[in-house]
Amino acid sequence: MPKILLVEDNEMNRDMLSRRLARRGYEVLLAVDGPSGVEKAQSHSPDLVLMDMSLPVLDGWEATRRLKADPATRHIPVIALTAHAMSSDHDKALEAGCDDYDTKPVELPRLLSKIEALLGGEKAAP
């Protein structure tokens, strides 16, 4: 069962997305800010990270840079989640080390296809 770390400070978004991913067969770990997201990625080695970019304490841009700078976590794919849909935001996410980018509100079929592509086509068990 693929393990996804969801780093999201908005409780409603976190709850909705984590439940939908769990129903699709993913094991979901949760973090509410950048530092706890980095720590959980280091200690739990998820298969993929969904990273909100507008986080308190340490934003998603810097949290992603730290994950990609650490040899123990740099291989973990990161999908940036942001309400900002400008092309410059997409470029900024890739420059920070994100492997892909998706906008909020999340369209689950689109996000799931990105997750599956980064997991090498590995789908969660239904």
Backbone as CSV, one residue per row, in Angstrom:
resi,resn,N_x,N_y,N_z,CA_x,CA_y,CA_z,C_x,C_y,C_z
1,MET,0.853,-1.180,0.000,0.000,0.000,0.000,0.896,1.240,0.000
2,PRO,0.824,2.056,-1.049,1.648,3.267,-1.091,1.297,4.227,0.049
3,LYS,2.353,4.860,0.573,2.213,5.770,1.716,2.403,7.205,1.229
4,ILE,1.404,8.053,1.500,1.448,9.458,1.093,1.470,10.334,2.338
5,LEU,2.404,11.274,2.352,2.451,12.283,3.407,1.747,13.527,2.883
6,LEU,0.679,13.932,3.557,-0.066,15.134,3.207,0.320,16.232,4.194
7,VAL,0.973,17.272,3.681,1.377,18.409,4.509,0.425,19.554,4.174
8,GLU,-0.514,19.798,5.077,-1.598,20.760,4.829,-2.022,21.370,6.158
9,ASP,-2.045,22.715,6.237,-2.419,23.371,7.490,-3.917,23.585,7.632
10,ASN,-4.662,23.580,6.545,-6.100,23.796,6.607,-6.793,22.489,6.976
11,GLU,-7.429,22.484,8.150,-8.024,21.249,8.671,-9.069,20.658,7.735
12,MET,-9.892,21.495,7.160,-10.941,20.996,6.266,-10.330,20.354,5.013
13,ASN,-9.348,21.008,4.415,-8.667,20.436,3.245,-7.956,19.137,3.605
14,ARG,-7.281,19.142,4.746,-6.529,17.962,5.205,-7.465,16.783,5.423
15,ASP,-8.584,17.028,6.098,-9.537,15.965,6.396,-10.160,15.409,5.118
16,MET,-10.614,16.289,4.247,-11.268,15.868,3.009,-10.318,15.067,2.122
17,LEU,-9.128,15.589,1.898,-8.194,14.923,1.001,-7.672,13.624,1.605
18,SER,-7.383,13.613,2.896,-6.870,12.379,3.510,-7.912,11.271,3.463
19,ARG,-9.183,11.600,3.704,-10.233,10.580,3.641,-10.403,10.045,2.227
20,ARG,-10.343,10.925,1.244,-10.512,10.489,-0.146,-9.339,9.618,-0.599
21,LEU,-8.146,9.962,-0.177,-6.982,9.136,-0.528,-7.033,7.777,0.179
22,ALA,-7.424,7.777,1.447,-7.525,6.521,2.201,-8.565,5.599,1.568
23,ARG,-9.677,6.170,1.108,-10.708,5.354,0.443,-10.184,4.735,-0.844
24,ARG,-9.179,5.359,-1.433,-8.585,4.841,-2.661,-7.470,3.833,-2.367
25,GLY,-7.237,3.553,-1.082,-6.268,2.523,-0.721,-4.894,3.017,-0.330
26,TYR,-4.707,4.323,-0.226,-3.412,4.860,0.189,-3.347,4.950,1.709
27,GLU,-2.161,4.697,2.239,-1.906,4.982,3.652,-1.539,6.459,3.707
28,VAL,-2.215,7.230,4.556,-2.009,8.675,4.594,-1.428,9.096,5.935
29,LEU,-0.288,9.788,5.878,0.325,10.415,7.046,0.015,11.900,6.957
30,LEU,-0.127,12.558,8.100,-0.493,13.973,8.107,0.533,14.829,8.832
31,ALA,0.726,16.031,8.301,1.544,17.052,8.961,0.844,18.391,8.739
32,VAL,0.957,19.288,9.722,0.220,20.548,9.662,1.081,21.772,9.356
33,ASP,2.403,21.600,9.300,3.279,22.715,8.953,4.564,22.175,8.345
34,GLY,5.390,23.087,7.849,6.621,22.693,7.170,7.578,21.863,8.010
35,PRO,7.901,22.306,9.244,8.841,21.525,10.050,8.347,20.099,10.336
36,SER,7.060,19.952,10.666,6.568,18.595,10.944,6.505,17.775,9.662
37,GLY,6.278,18.422,8.527,6.297,17.709,7.250,7.679,17.170,6.934
38,VAL,8.705,17.994,7.125,10.084,17.547,6.886,10.436,16.408,7.839
39,GLU,10.078,16.562,9.115,10.387,15.532,10.114,9.689,14.214,9.776
40,LYS,8.414,14.270,9.410,7.689,13.037,9.092,8.229,12.379,7.829
41,ALA,8.624,13.173,6.854,9.222,12.596,5.640,10.520,11.878,5.988
42,GLN,11.312,12.469,6.882,12.584,11.860,7.278,12.371,10.605,8.114
43,SER,11.372,10.599,8.975,11.191,9.472,9.891,10.300,8.362,9.344
44,HIS,9.423,8.664,8.383,8.477,7.659,7.887,8.704,7.254,6.434
45,SER,9.599,7.902,5.726,9.912,7.586,4.329,8.669,7.298,3.486
46,PRO,7.805,8.300,3.284,6.625,8.066,2.456,7.021,7.834,0.998
47,ASP,6.100,7.282,0.235,6.341,7.061,-1.187,6.161,8.348,-1.984
48,LEU,5.414,9.306,-1.400,5.126,10.560,-2.088,4.686,11.594,-1.052
49,VAL,4.968,12.869,-1.339,4.542,13.968,-0.460,3.630,14.903,-1.250
50,LEU,2.471,15.218,-0.675,1.605,16.281,-1.180,1.864,17.487,-0.286
51,MET,2.447,18.536,-0.846,2.942,19.667,-0.063,2.164,20.945,-0.369
52,ASP,1.400,21.407,0.619,0.780,22.725,0.501,1.923,23.743,0.504
53,MET,1.841,24.746,-0.331,2.922,25.718,-0.414,2.757,26.860,0.582
54,SER,1.540,27.107,1.043,1.276,28.210,1.983,1.108,27.663,3.392
55,LEU,2.217,27.281,3.990,2.205,26.685,5.326,2.735,27.667,6.368
56,PRO,2.275,27.519,7.615,2.835,28.348,8.685,4.209,27.831,9.112
57,VAL,4.946,28.638,9.785,6.261,28.345,10.372,7.332,28.229,9.283
58,LEU,7.185,27.266,8.399,8.124,27.030,7.296,7.271,26.728,6.081
59,ASP,7.334,27.575,5.045,6.429,27.363,3.910,6.823,26.127,3.096
60,GLY,5.919,25.732,2.224,6.127,24.527,1.424,7.302,24.622,0.474
61,TRP,7.609,25.837,0.034,8.761,26.013,-0.861,10.047,25.598,-0.137
62,GLU,10.232,26.146,1.076,11.448,25.845,1.834,11.441,24.409,2.353
63,ALA,10.297,23.907,2.771,10.226,22.515,3.232,10.634,21.566,2.104
64,THR,10.183,21.852,0.883,10.558,21.016,-0.266,12.052,21.124,-0.532
65,ARG,12.598,22.333,-0.475,14.050,22.494,-0.684,14.835,21.650,0.321
66,ARG,14.369,21.631,1.576,15.069,20.848,2.605,14.967,19.346,2.323
67,LEU,13.799,18.894,1.887,13.643,17.468,1.560,14.551,17.084,0.396
68,LYS,14.627,17.941,-0.618,15.425,17.628,-1.801,16.925,17.792,-1.552
69,ALA,17.304,18.537,-0.499,18.718,18.700,-0.151,19.228,17.548,0.712
70,ASP,18.330,16.782,1.296,18.689,15.690,2.204,18.801,14.391,1.406
71,PRO,19.976,13.746,1.407,20.125,12.499,0.646,19.117,11.414,1.039
72,ALA,18.622,11.456,2.272,17.677,10.433,2.734,16.274,10.646,2.181
73,THR,15.947,11.877,1.753,14.583,12.155,1.292,14.506,12.717,-0.128
74,ARG,15.636,12.981,-0.745,15.587,13.651,-2.064,14.899,12.823,-3.136
75,HIS,14.849,11.505,-2.959,14.211,10.634,-3.959,12.682,10.629,-3.869
76,ILE,12.129,11.161,-2.784,10.676,11.122,-2.574,10.018,12.171,-3.478
77,PRO,9.100,11.748,-4.352,8.418,12.728,-5.201,7.551,13.663,-4.370
78,VAL,7.546,14.939,-4.761,6.756,15.957,-4.081,5.834,16.615,-5.105
79,ILE,4.541,16.654,-4.785,3.579,17.392,-5.596,3.186,18.645,-4.817
80,ALA,3.421,19.802,-5.412,3.031,21.074,-4.798,1.524,21.244,-4.929
81,LEU,0.882,21.651,-3.839,-0.540,21.981,-3.857,-0.677,23.449,-3.511
82,THR,-1.303,24.216,-4.397,-1.424,25.646,-4.149,-2.671,26.213,-4.793
83,ALA,-3.197,27.253,-4.186,-4.351,27.955,-4.754,-3.914,28.901,-5.857
84,HIS,-2.613,29.119,-5.995,-2.087,30.023,-7.012,-1.884,29.266,-8.318
85,ALA,-2.523,29.731,-9.372,-2.501,28.996,-10.636,-1.717,29.722,-11.726
86,MET,-0.854,30.625,-11.342,-0.057,31.351,-12.332,1.076,30.453,-12.835
87,SER,1.498,30.656,-14.077,2.582,29.841,-14.609,3.870,30.073,-13.821
88,SER,4.036,31.271,-13.257,5.231,31.536,-12.455,5.236,30.681,-11.184
89,ASP,4.037,30.365,-10.637,3.961,29.497,-9.465,4.377,28.074,-9.823
90,HIS,3.975,27.631,-11.005,4.383,26.304,-11.479,5.902,26.254,-11.590
91,ASP,6.481,27.269,-12.204,7.936,27.325,-12.356,8.630,27.373,-10.992
92,LYS,8.072,28.156,-10.071,8.650,28.280,-8.724,8.619,26.926,-8.009
93,ALA,7.539,26.165,-8.182,7.436,24.842,-7.558,8.512,23.909,-8.100
94,LEU,8.715,23.921,-9.402,9.738,23.053,-9.991,11.137,23.485,-9.561
95,GLU,11.363,24.790,-9.469,12.661,25.297,-9.014,12.940,24.894,-7.569
96,ALA,11.902,24.815,-6.745,12.069,24.414,-5.345,12.347,22.914,-5.216
97,GLY,12.133,22.170,-6.304,12.401,20.738,-6.276,11.160,19.870,-6.376
98,CYS,9.990,20.492,-6.500,8.768,19.689,-6.634,8.803,18.925,-7.947
99,ASP,8.244,17.743,-7.930,8.213,16.899,-9.116,6.982,17.167,-9.977
100,ASP,5.954,17.735,-9.366,4.746,18.104,-10.093,4.023,19.171,-9.283
101,TYR,2.906,19.621,-9.814,2.218,20.797,-9.287,0.732,20.606,-9.542
102,ASP,-0.101,20.921,-8.566,-1.535,20.855,-8.766,-2.188,22.016,-8.026
103,THR,-3.291,22.482,-8.565,-3.959,23.640,-7.990,-5.130,23.234,-7.102
104,LYS,-5.432,24.115,-6.174,-6.607,23.963,-5.318,-7.708,24.853,-5.888
105,PRO,-8.959,24.474,-5.760,-9.394,23.249,-5.095,-8.971,22.022,-5.902
106,VAL,-8.635,20.978,-5.168,-8.124,19.754,-5.774,-9.230,19.054,-6.562
107,GLU,-8.898,18.690,-7.796,-9.765,17.808,-8.584,-9.159,16.422,-8.442
108,LEU,-9.832,15.558,-7.679,-9.239,14.276,-7.309,-8.801,13.426,-8.500
109,PRO,-9.584,13.267,-9.566,-9.098,12.431,-10.680,-7.784,12.943,-11.270
110,ARG,-7.666,14.259,-11.402,-6.431,14.842,-11.944,-5.268,14.591,-10.991
111,LEU,-5.488,14.817,-9.687,-4.425,14.600,-8.708,-4.027,13.124,-8.646
112,LEU,-5.005,12.229,-8.676,-4.701,10.795,-8.632,-3.856,10.370,-9.831
113,SER,-4.118,10.920,-11.001,-3.313,10.553,-12.167,-1.872,11.035,-11.994
114,LYS,-1.680,12.189,-11.369,-0.328,12.688,-11.113,0.375,11.816,-10.067
115,ILE,-0.354,11.433,-9.023,0.205,10.565,-7.988,0.642,9.238,-8.607
116,GLU,-0.240,8.619,-9.382,0.073,7.326,-9.997,1.254,7.426,-10.952
117,ALA,1.340,8.526,-11.699,2.463,8.705,-12.613,3.783,8.781,-11.841
118,LEU,3.801,9.505,-10.731,5.027,9.628,-9.948,5.363,8.359,-9.162
119,LEU,4.371,7.543,-8.886,4.634,6.267,-8.202,4.928,5.164,-9.209
120,GLY,5.167,5.540,-10.457,5.511,4.548,-11.470,4.310,3.720,-11.894
121,GLY,3.144,4.339,-11.898,1.944,3.626,-12.312,1.352,2.764,-11.227
122,GLU,1.983,2.766,-10.056,1.491,1.953,-8.937,0.206,2.550,-8.383
123,LYS,-0.850,1.783,-8.444,-2.134,2.239,-7.897,-2.326,1.624,-6.545
124,ALA,-3.056,2.341,-5.726,-3.413,1.787,-4.416,-4.444,0.693,-4.613
125,ALA,-4.518,-0.207,-3.666,-5.526,-1.256,-3.706,-6.898,-0.622,-3.481
126,PRO,-7.916,-1.042,-4.251,-9.242,-0.420,-4.073,-9.845,-0.741,-2.732
